[in-house]
């Protein structure tokens, strides 16, 4: 039945065909209006108590992309991306003065929306982990000059895919339980 939805419903199809893209075509510039679409999608994510604890740093300076790629062990592809979006947590918008972890869920939802929007408009991206690793967070803070109270959560390199990736079918009925375990 899911194939019927995949063929007939653009949104479901977009979700089921999104893949992590790590190799990009050279020289592709993502237009400012497309970047805005990506960020609007990210900011449309659900947020606990609508706190919206996110900030986004769009990096399209080649030198900075290369520095991020050099500094982050799992974000080497940033050096070849058209741009990267650094998704950050803004402690001034955390619940209870920052005394909770719901911001992580909020930023995760925003990141997934960003990735889905990139796929929907013909680009690809990959979520690369920064938080909670100090050895990743500190270089991002330094490279981008992040102010106090801003927590770098992840780096999402984005570009035109250099090759077509086949989506993985991750469906596993054994992981579904009804009305209890």
N, C-alpha and C positions, 0 to 999 in steps of 0.2 A: 504494500500500500504506500510506503514512503516514496517509492519511485513516482507514483502519480503526483504526489505533492512536489517532488523535486522537478518534475517536468513542467508542472503547471503553475507553480508558485515561485516567483523570483526570489523572495526573501528566504524561503526554505532552501532553494537551490543555492543561493549565495552562501548560506551557513554550511551546507553539506559539501560544498566544493572549495571552501577556503583552505589554503595550505600555507605552511610557513615557507617564505621565499627568502633565500639567502644570497642569490646571485642575480645581479641586475644589469640591464643594458646600460652601456656607458653614454654619458652626455644627455640623458633625458632630464628635462627640467619639469618639475611639477608646478603648474600654474597656481598663483595665489588663490584663485577662486576654488580650485580643487583642494588646496590645503585647508581652506575655510570649511569645505564640506567635511573633510576628515575630522576637524576639530569640533564642528557642530555635532557630528555623530557621537564623538567621544563624550561631549558635554550633555548629550541626551540620555546618558546612562542613569540607571536608578542610583539613589544615594540615600543612606540612612538619615532620617529626619531632614532630608533635602539639604544637608550641610554642604554638599559639593566641595569636598576638600581637595580639589585638584587644581593644579597649575600645569601648563604645558610649555615646554621650550622647543621651538622649531629650530632645528639646526640644518642650515643648507650651505654654510661656509665649508668649502672643501677641506681647509686646514683643520677646522674643528672636528669634522667627520673623521679625518685621518687620526687625529689625536684620540678621539673616543675609541676608534678601532684598535689603536695600539694599547690603550690603557685597560680595555675590558676584554677578558679572556674569551667570552662567548659572544662578543659583538664585533669581531674582526670585520664582518661584512659591512659595517657602517662606513668604512673607508670607500666602498664602491657604490653606496646608495645615493639616490638623488637627494634625500634628506633623511633626517632622523627626528622623531618626536620623543622627547624625554618627558615622561609622565612623572609628575612630582606631587607629593603630598604637602599640603599647606597646613602646618600645625595650628594656625589660628582658626582653622575651620574643622578641627577634629572635635568630636563630641567630648564633653566633660573636660575641656582644656587639654585634650590630648591623652587622656587616661583610658584609652580603649583602642582596639584594633579594627574597628569597623571601617576606617579609612582604607585599609588594605582591600577590603571587598569592593568599596566604591571605585577605587582606582583600577582594580581588576576588571570591573564591568566597563569602565570607560575605555580601557585598553582593548578589550574584545570588540567594542563598538568601533573603535578606530581601525582595527584590523579588518573587520567586516566591510567597513566603508571603503577602505583602500581596495579590497578585492572587487567590490561592486563597481568601482569606477576604472578598473583595469590595471591597478597597481598591485604589488605584493609587499608584504612586510613580515617581520618576525619579532616576537616578544623576546627580549633578552633581559635576563634578571640582573637587577642592581641591588635593591633592598632585599634582605637585611644585612648584606655583606659589606662591612666597613671597607674592605680592600677594593670594592667596586664603587661604593658610594663616595668615598673621599676623592678619587680622581674625577668623577663627574662633577662634584661640587667645585673642585679647583678649575677644571677646564672651562666650565660654564659660569663661574663666579656666582654660584647660587647663594642667596642671602640666608642668614640664620633663620631657622624655622621652616625651611623648605627641604623636604626629604626626597632625594631622587629615588624613584620607585623602579622604573625600568627605562630601557632605551629601545625604541622601535624603529629600526632602519626600514625605509620605504623606497621603492623604485619600481620601474617597469621590469617584470620578470624576464630574465635572459633565456629561460626555457620553460616549457609547460610542465609543471609538477602534477603528478597524479594524486588526487586526494585520497587519503587513507579512509577506509570504512572502519570506523571505530565502534560500530554497533556491537554490543555484546548482551544478549538477552539474559545471560546468567547474572548480570549486574543489576537487574531490575527486580524489585520486590514489591508486592502488592499488600497493602494493609498490615504491614509488619514484616519482620525478617523471616 
